[in-house]
């Protein structure tokens, strides 16, 4: 069994839940929650709940979820994770229209129907798998995962993340949160 350090970046929560650089207006993310399971083979199974409020806007079709999949370790090393979207639904489990595309260092999940607009409170649920995220060190494995992407164009009121380790697959965990290089500990629960 190996020690696992879990480095999670919950950027919106640490940055005061402010607006990202390319600001959009008229809507907010009420809640962003990511439930991450580290499988015994090191792959991640991720379920995200994104609850938004379009606050009366009538020209919206959905959201764009930018999931970081490319990380620069240093000036010469770039890691690219393999991410597969399993499905996108609303809070009641009804399938939603979505498309994926590479978008810079991210995989973009475009959620919504071009022929249908939405307004008010909307709930999006994204399920996906990611491979290649664990870093192996002599005395431990480390998960470095940017939970919410940090580039949302609107404020996020609440950002939460949970990480579950596969039964029997790992011995201990440590957790850190904040912007790149942060050493603040996450709250670890049962």
PyMOL commands that set and color helices and strands:
alter all, ss='L'
color gray80, all
select helices_A, chain A and resi 11-14
alter helices_A, ss='H'
color red, helices_A
select strands_A, chain A and resi 3-9+28-38+44-53+62-68+70-72+78-80+82-89+98-103+106-112+121-131+134-136+140-146+159-165+172-177+184-185
alter strands_A, ss='S'
color yellow, strands_A
deselect
rebuild
show_as cartoon
